Amino acid sequence: MMMFRWFLLFITFGFTLPSMAEELMSFSSSLNQTRYQSLVEELRCPKCQNQNLADSGSGIAVDLREQVHQMIEQGKTDQEIVDYMVARYGAFVLYRPPHSSATFLLWYGPFILLGLGLLVFVFVVMTNRKRRGVSS
């Protein structure tokens, strides 16, 4: 029974540790803290599939949160921090990738497919109407 208690304590501490780490960061101003929260929610963890830096518990996310904190406290702008992350990890770290020729299908592919599907639907309906008109 004693072992079970230690196990529960260990699990509880393990889940609260990341949230405690967030609270330990000190900022020189509340604006810097707001910028930090905004940036770690907008940047994707390079290791995780669909988690931002704020939600991820991976080691690299912890390191990147610390890096963002340091860069904010050094006076870097949000754009400089984002540019640094993109230069180091690629456009994957952005939840909203920029509009470019490389991301054209990502942004407009669904609309193109929807338009093609609509054209096929109209073509099938028109073809069926012509067949019904001829056979009647």
NUSEMI-903353 format. One record per residue (C-alpha): residue number from 1; residue in one letter; chain; z, y, x. Coordinates in steps of 0.05 Angstrom, whole numbers, plus 32768, in hexadecimal, padded with zeros to 4 digits. Layout:
! NUSEMI-903353
{pt NUM, A, A, {Z, Y, X}}
...
END
This chain:
! NUSEMI-903353
{pt 1, M, A, {8000, 8000, 8000}}
{pt 2, M, A, {800F, 802F, 803A}}
{pt 3, M, A, {7FCA, 8023, 8056}}
{pt 4, F, A, {7FAB, 8037, 8013}}
{pt 5, R, A, {7FD1, 8079, 8014}}
{pt 6, W, A, {7FB8, 8088, 805A}}
{pt 7, F, A, {7F71, 8077, 8045}}
{pt 8, L, A, {7F76, 80A7, 8009}}
{pt 9, L, A, {7F93, 80DD, 8035}}
{pt 10, F, A, {7F5A, 80D4, 8067}}
{pt 11, I, A, {7F25, 80D6, 8030}}
{pt 12, T, A, {7F44, 8114, 8010}}
{pt 13, F, A, {7F48, 8138, 8053}}
{pt 14, G, A, {7F00, 8124, 8063}}
{pt 15, F, A, {7EE6, 8144, 8024}}
{pt 16, T, A, {7F0E, 8184, 802B}}
{pt 17, L, A, {7EFF, 818F, 8075}}
{pt 18, P, A, {7EBA, 81AE, 806B}}
{pt 19, S, A, {7ED5, 81DF, 8037}}
{pt 20, M, A, {7F0F, 81F1, 8065}}
{pt 21, A, A, {7EDE, 81FE, 809E}}
{pt 22, E, A, {7EB9, 8230, 8073}}
{pt 23, E, A, {7EF9, 8256, 8065}}
{pt 24, L, A, {7F0B, 825A, 80AF}}
{pt 25, M, A, {7ECF, 8285, 80C1}}
{pt 26, S, A, {7EE2, 82CE, 80C7}}
{pt 27, F, A, {7EB2, 8306, 80BC}}
{pt 28, S, A, {7EB6, 834E, 80D2}}
{pt 29, S, A, {7EA3, 8366, 808D}}
{pt 30, S, A, {7E99, 834C, 8046}}
{pt 31, L, A, {7E4F, 835E, 804C}}
{pt 32, N, A, {7E48, 832E, 8086}}
{pt 33, Q, A, {7E6A, 82F8, 805E}}
{pt 34, T, A, {7E3B, 8304, 8023}}
{pt 35, R, A, {7DFF, 8302, 8052}}
{pt 36, Y, A, {7E19, 82C1, 8070}}
{pt 37, Q, A, {7E20, 82A1, 802C}}
{pt 38, S, A, {7DDB, 82B7, 8018}}
{pt 39, L, A, {7DBB, 829D, 8058}}
{pt 40, V, A, {7DDD, 8259, 8059}}
{pt 41, E, A, {7DC8, 824E, 8011}}
{pt 42, E, A, {7D7F, 8262, 801F}}
{pt 43, L, A, {7D77, 8238, 805F}}
{pt 44, R, A, {7D6B, 81ED, 8058}}
{pt 45, C, A, {7D8F, 81BB, 8085}}
{pt 46, P, A, {7D5C, 819E, 80B6}}
{pt 47, K, A, {7D7C, 8159, 80B0}}
{pt 48, C, A, {7D87, 8155, 8065}}
{pt 49, Q, A, {7D4E, 814F, 8033}}
{pt 50, N, A, {7D63, 8180, 7FFD}}
{pt 51, Q, A, {7DA3, 81A2, 8012}}
{pt 52, N, A, {7DAE, 81E7, 802B}}
{pt 53, L, A, {7DDB, 81F7, 8066}}
{pt 54, A, A, {7E14, 8209, 8037}}
{pt 55, D, A, {7E14, 81C6, 8014}}
{pt 56, S, A, {7E05, 8198, 804E}}
{pt 57, G, A, {7E3C, 8176, 8075}}
{pt 58, S, A, {7E10, 815D, 80AD}}
{pt 59, G, A, {7E21, 8170, 80F5}}
{pt 60, I, A, {7DE3, 819A, 80FE}}
{pt 61, A, A, {7DF2, 81C1, 80BE}}
{pt 62, V, A, {7E38, 81D1, 80D8}}
{pt 63, D, A, {7E1A, 81E8, 811A}}
{pt 64, L, A, {7DE6, 8213, 80F6}}
{pt 65, R, A, {7E1A, 8233, 80C9}}
{pt 66, E, A, {7E40, 8246, 8108}}
{pt 67, Q, A, {7E00, 8260, 8127}}
{pt 68, V, A, {7DF1, 828A, 80E9}}
{pt 69, H, A, {7E39, 82A5, 80EB}}
{pt 70, Q, A, {7E32, 82B9, 8134}}
{pt 71, M, A, {7DEF, 82DA, 812A}}
{pt 72, I, A, {7E08, 8302, 80EF}}
{pt 73, E, A, {7E45, 8319, 8117}}
{pt 74, Q, A, {7E16, 832C, 8151}}
{pt 75, G, A, {7DF2, 835C, 8122}}
{pt 76, K, A, {7DB2, 8335, 8118}}
{pt 77, T, A, {7D8C, 8343, 80D8}}
{pt 78, D, A, {7D80, 830E, 80A3}}
{pt 79, Q, A, {7D36, 830C, 80B5}}
{pt 80, E, A, {7D46, 8302, 80FF}}
{pt 81, I, A, {7D74, 82C8, 80ED}}
{pt 82, V, A, {7D3F, 82A8, 80C0}}
{pt 83, D, A, {7D09, 82B2, 80F5}}
{pt 84, Y, A, {7D36, 8290, 8128}}
{pt 85, M, A, {7D42, 8255, 80FB}}
{pt 86, V, A, {7CF8, 824F, 80EA}}
{pt 87, A, A, {7CE4, 8254, 8133}}
{pt 88, R, A, {7D15, 821D, 8145}}
{pt 89, Y, A, {7D0E, 81ED, 810A}}
{pt 90, G, A, {7CCD, 8201, 80E8}}
{pt 91, A, A, {7CBF, 8219, 80A2}}
{pt 92, F, A, {7CE3, 81DC, 8086}}
{pt 93, V, A, {7D25, 8202, 808B}}
{pt 94, L, A, {7D0D, 8234, 8056}}
{pt 95, Y, A, {7D18, 8222, 800D}}
{pt 96, R, A, {7CE1, 8254, 7FFC}}
{pt 97, P, A, {7CA9, 8249, 802F}}
{pt 98, P, A, {7C7B, 8284, 803B}}
{pt 99, H, A, {7C37, 828A, 8019}}
{pt 100, S, A, {7C03, 8274, 804D}}
{pt 101, S, A, {7BC7, 8247, 8053}}
{pt 102, A, A, {7BF5, 820F, 8069}}
{pt 103, T, A, {7C1F, 8214, 802A}}
{pt 104, F, A, {7BE7, 8224, 7FFA}}
{pt 105, L, A, {7BE9, 81E0, 7FD8}}
{pt 106, L, A, {7C35, 81E2, 7FD5}}
{pt 107, W, A, {7C34, 8223, 7FAE}}
{pt 108, Y, A, {7BF5, 821C, 7F85}}
{pt 109, G, A, {7BE7, 81D1, 7F83}}
{pt 110, P, A, {7C0D, 81C5, 7F42}}
{pt 111, F, A, {7BE6, 81FC, 7F1E}}
{pt 112, I, A, {7BA4, 81E1, 7F39}}
{pt 113, L, A, {7BB5, 819B, 7F21}}
{pt 114, L, A, {7BCB, 81B6, 7EDD}}
{pt 115, G, A, {7B88, 81DB, 7ED7}}
{pt 116, L, A, {7B61, 819D, 7EEA}}
{pt 117, G, A, {7B88, 8174, 7EB8}}
{pt 118, L, A, {7B79, 81A7, 7E82}}
{pt 119, L, A, {7B2F, 81A6, 7E93}}
{pt 120, V, A, {7B2E, 8159, 7E90}}
{pt 121, F, A, {7B52, 815B, 7E4D}}
{pt 122, V, A, {7B21, 818D, 7E30}}
{pt 123, F, A, {7AE6, 8164, 7E4B}}
{pt 124, V, A, {7B01, 8124, 7E2B}}
{pt 125, V, A, {7B0E, 8146, 7DE9}}
{pt 126, M, A, {7AC8, 8164, 7DE8}}
{pt 127, T, A, {7AA8, 8122, 7DFA}}
{pt 128, N, A, {7ACE, 80FE, 7DC2}}
{pt 129, R, A, {7AB9, 8133, 7D8F}}
{pt 130, K, A, {7A70, 812B, 7DA3}}
{pt 131, R, A, {7A75, 80DF, 7D9C}}
{pt 132, R, A, {7A95, 80E4, 7D57}}
{pt 133, G, A, {7A60, 8116, 7D40}}
{pt 134, V, A, {7A27, 80E9, 7D57}}
{pt 135, S, A, {7A43, 80A8, 7D39}}
{pt 136, S, A, {7A56, 80C7, 7CF6}}
END
